[in-house]
Amino acid sequence: MEKAFSIESMKPIYGRVKLTDNSLATVPVFDATAMILSLLHDPTLMLPENFAAGYDIFTGAELEGYECNDRYGEVHTGDAWAKALRWHCGSNVQYMPIALILFGDKSHTDLHGLLSVEPVSFTLSIFNVASRNLPQFWRLLGYIPNLSAGKGEANRMSAKDKIQDEHNCLSFVLKSLREIDERGGIRTTVMGRDVHIKVWVHFIIGDTEGNNKWLGHYPGNNHGIMCPYRNCQCSFDDMCKTNP
């Protein structure tokens, strides 16, 4: 069946990641190239009605005559899009931009969260909001296991080491994504057109706890921090003022 449908590249590999206490964690990962192409080569997904309105999927440019491009809406209308497009694809139109929206959130199958795993998945910014809300437009890059499983309440690892272990696993999950950039992109055919794809992570979505870990931010819900929110300059005492 793998050969008949040419899906051998969709199989995960099971890597071993060394943690700070010298133990090994098993991290299942999927090849980023195979996952991206499985979206771009799927005729049931690559339909005009699934693309962001007012957007040229082959060049990343805004199309003229679309009122939706005059306001914030899809990814290409954001302030960061033009800068990212210029950085990764240059000023010419020889590359097809494929910006990834990364998502991660821990999920557990038992009452206390011991049997948990954190999937790292993505979708493409070329799809519109309605499409990105559907599971068939998402693909997996890997799973970060529960690194505290079996250690119980006696786990005295420092917060720094815990975060470092998660980042080591996340780095392994994203390895095949970095390799795409190192070899200069992907050459393929999309909707009958030969293209040279440039891939990058445009932004990451998830809950606050997960984002803090992925970005190495100090959690904002701990007692004793100076500000209730990292971008806020007022203290806790200032929050009771009518005009903080």
Wavefront OBJ file of the C-alpha trace (Angstrom):
o trace
v 0.000 0.000 0.000
v 2.896 2.372 0.740
v 4.368 1.866 -2.727
v 1.004 1.917 -4.505
v 0.125 5.344 -3.105
v 3.721 6.645 -2.775
v 3.303 7.459 0.919
v 6.519 5.952 2.288
v 7.781 9.459 3.124
v 4.749 10.038 5.374
v 5.972 7.518 7.952
v 7.441 8.937 11.169
v 10.902 8.157 12.460
v 11.604 7.666 16.146
v 14.558 9.727 17.295
v 16.393 9.633 20.605
v 17.007 12.990 22.250
v 19.518 13.315 25.094
v 18.163 15.262 28.065
v 20.036 17.316 30.659
v 20.101 14.405 33.132
v 21.696 12.194 30.410
v 18.526 10.141 29.956
v 17.036 9.612 26.500
v 13.574 10.596 25.273
v 11.898 9.012 22.252
v 10.568 11.709 19.918
v 8.482 10.709 16.857
v 9.004 13.134 13.955
v 7.634 13.488 10.433
v 9.540 14.815 7.430
v 8.574 18.462 6.879
v 9.014 18.264 3.100
v 6.661 15.293 2.817
v 4.092 16.973 5.054
v 4.160 20.268 3.122
v 3.942 18.538 -0.260
v 1.057 16.377 0.960
v -0.927 19.616 1.270
v 0.288 21.250 -1.942
v -0.257 18.094 -4.023
v -3.746 17.352 -2.713
v -6.282 18.338 -5.421
v -9.126 18.290 -2.884
v -7.407 21.021 -0.834
v -5.691 23.128 -3.507
v -8.861 24.787 -4.761
v -9.391 28.534 -5.386
v -12.214 28.682 -2.853
v -9.804 27.490 -0.130
v -7.203 30.208 -0.742
v -7.016 33.561 1.028
v -8.956 36.165 -0.947
v -6.888 38.802 -2.721
v -3.694 36.745 -2.559
v -1.457 35.298 -5.292
v -0.311 31.938 -3.919
v 2.639 31.714 -6.353
v 4.231 35.115 -5.635
v 2.822 36.153 -2.234
v 1.614 39.459 -3.684
v -1.679 41.165 -2.947
v -4.043 41.155 -5.913
v -5.549 44.443 -7.033
v -9.262 45.077 -6.837
v -9.906 43.263 -3.555
v -11.397 45.418 -0.796
v -10.428 42.777 1.786
v -6.783 43.796 1.312
v -7.567 47.283 2.654
v -8.077 45.967 6.188
v -6.557 43.378 8.508
v -7.886 39.896 7.791
v -5.861 37.087 6.253
v -2.153 36.558 6.961
v -0.915 38.501 3.913
v -2.722 41.661 5.117
v -0.671 41.774 8.323
v 2.186 44.201 8.925
v 4.771 41.408 9.114
v 3.947 39.821 5.747
v 5.746 42.169 3.331
v 8.877 42.188 5.493
v 8.923 38.369 5.799
v 8.304 37.940 2.063
v 11.192 40.262 1.221
v 13.507 38.549 3.726
v 12.878 34.983 2.559
v 12.088 35.418 -1.146
v 13.859 38.651 -2.090
v 12.457 41.344 -4.342
v 11.948 39.121 -7.409
v 9.084 36.707 -7.998
v 11.010 33.521 -8.745
v 10.038 31.834 -5.463
v 6.707 30.563 -4.182
v 6.357 31.617 -0.518
v 5.052 28.969 1.879
v 4.625 30.458 5.349
v 3.793 28.018 8.120
v 1.503 28.648 11.072
v 2.821 26.441 13.870
v 0.641 25.119 16.689
v 1.477 23.196 19.839
v -0.615 22.256 22.859
v -0.274 19.426 25.345
v -3.005 16.799 25.291
v -3.537 13.975 27.782
v -5.582 10.796 27.827
v -5.807 10.250 31.571
v -7.211 12.163 34.531
v -3.930 13.473 35.964
v -2.049 14.247 32.748
v 0.602 11.538 33.085
v -0.194 9.977 29.715
v 0.286 13.207 27.803
v 1.967 14.268 24.599
v 2.456 17.608 22.838
v 1.814 17.449 19.080
v 3.612 20.033 16.929
v 1.456 20.706 13.878
v 1.196 23.305 11.123
v -0.955 24.697 8.350
v -0.169 27.036 5.449
v -0.949 30.751 5.311
v -2.141 30.439 1.700
v -5.389 28.928 2.996
v -8.189 31.146 4.250
v -9.534 31.165 7.803
v -12.441 28.840 7.016
v -10.056 26.246 5.601
v -7.506 26.584 8.409
v -10.276 25.778 10.883
v -10.632 22.300 9.343
v -8.390 19.383 10.426
v -7.619 18.205 6.871
v -5.622 21.395 6.277
v -3.187 20.585 9.103
v -0.163 18.288 9.200
v 2.110 17.004 11.956
v 5.818 17.652 12.418
v 6.247 15.549 15.537
v 5.332 14.817 19.138
v 7.069 16.092 22.263
v 6.628 13.420 24.954
v 5.804 14.026 28.605
v 9.332 14.541 29.893
v 8.260 14.431 33.556
v 6.545 11.028 33.261
v 7.688 8.578 35.928
v 9.592 11.201 37.931
v 6.726 11.969 40.316
v 6.780 14.664 42.962
v 10.437 13.905 43.698
v 11.399 15.574 40.416
v 13.803 18.278 41.576
v 15.037 19.396 38.188
v 15.489 23.135 37.840
v 13.068 25.093 35.683
v 15.975 25.944 33.387
v 16.765 22.274 32.760
v 13.096 21.419 32.178
v 12.791 24.146 29.559
v 16.090 23.093 27.979
v 14.875 19.500 27.650
v 11.695 20.663 25.913
v 13.722 22.860 23.580
v 16.033 19.944 22.745
v 12.994 17.903 21.719
v 11.464 20.837 19.834
v 14.747 21.347 17.991
v 14.695 17.712 16.892
v 11.080 18.046 15.706
v 11.987 21.118 13.627
v 15.206 19.628 12.218
v 13.697 18.650 8.854
v 12.251 22.161 8.565
v 15.715 23.687 8.981
v 17.079 21.295 6.374
v 14.633 22.704 3.799
v 16.125 26.152 4.355
v 19.700 24.840 4.281
v 19.234 23.239 0.861
v 17.604 26.352 -0.578
v 13.942 25.339 -0.597
v 11.871 22.766 -2.462
v 11.438 22.378 -6.227
v 8.127 20.799 -7.170
v 4.994 21.210 -9.267
v 1.910 22.881 -7.790
v -1.346 22.932 -9.733
v 0.530 22.153 -12.951
v 3.116 24.888 -12.456
v 6.826 24.290 -11.754
v 7.779 26.229 -8.624
v 10.695 26.797 -6.272
v 9.294 26.963 -2.732
v 10.749 28.959 0.143
v 9.499 27.881 3.581
v 9.479 29.682 6.926
v 7.545 29.760 10.205
v 5.499 32.968 10.085
v 3.996 32.760 13.566
v 3.150 30.341 16.376
v -0.219 29.874 18.034
v -1.083 28.069 21.265
v -1.947 28.729 24.890
v 0.058 31.062 27.101
v 1.765 28.316 29.102
v 2.946 26.506 25.991
v 4.088 29.681 24.249
v 6.082 30.730 27.324
v 7.946 27.416 27.247
v 8.610 27.473 23.512
v 9.884 31.063 23.601
v 11.801 30.718 26.866
v 9.682 33.368 28.600
v 9.297 33.534 32.350
v 5.706 32.553 33.239
v 3.568 35.544 34.131
v 1.354 33.767 36.683
v 4.016 33.271 39.364
v 3.934 35.204 42.621
v 6.475 37.975 42.915
v 6.889 39.007 39.291
v 7.164 42.752 38.703
v 4.464 43.137 36.048
v 1.274 41.129 35.461
v 1.914 41.123 31.710
v 5.288 41.167 29.975
v 4.413 44.104 27.693
v 2.869 46.138 30.500
v 4.930 48.734 32.386
v 2.653 49.033 35.402
v 3.044 47.129 38.651
v 0.415 45.083 40.475
v -0.250 48.042 42.787
v -0.920 50.254 39.766
v -3.624 47.927 38.508
v -6.147 49.219 41.075
v -5.915 52.731 39.607
v -8.701 53.839 37.325
v -6.113 54.945 34.765
v -3.057 52.683 35.167
l 1 2 3 4 5 6 7 8 9 10 11 12 13 14 15 16 17 18 19 20 21 22 23 24 25 26 27 28 29 30 31 32 33 34 35 36 37 38 39 40 41 42 43 44 45 46 47 48 49 50 51 52 53 54 55 56 57 58 59 60 61 62 63 64 65 66 67 68 69 70 71 72 73 74 75 76 77 78 79 80 81 82 83 84 85 86 87 88 89 90 91 92 93 94 95 96 97 98 99 100 101 102 103 104 105 106 107 108 109 110 111 112 113 114 115 116 117 118 119 120 121 122 123 124 125 126 127 128 129 130 131 132 133 134 135 136 137 138 139 140 141 142 143 144 145 146 147 148 149 150 151 152 153 154 155 156 157 158 159 160 161 162 163 164 165 166 167 168 169 170 171 172 173 174 175 176 177 178 179 180 181 182 183 184 185 186 187 188 189 190 191 192 193 194 195 196 197 198 199 200 201 202 203 204 205 206 207 208 209 210 211 212 213 214 215 216 217 218 219 220 221 222 223 224 225 226 227 228 229 230 231 232 233 234 235 236 237 238 239 240 241 242 243 244
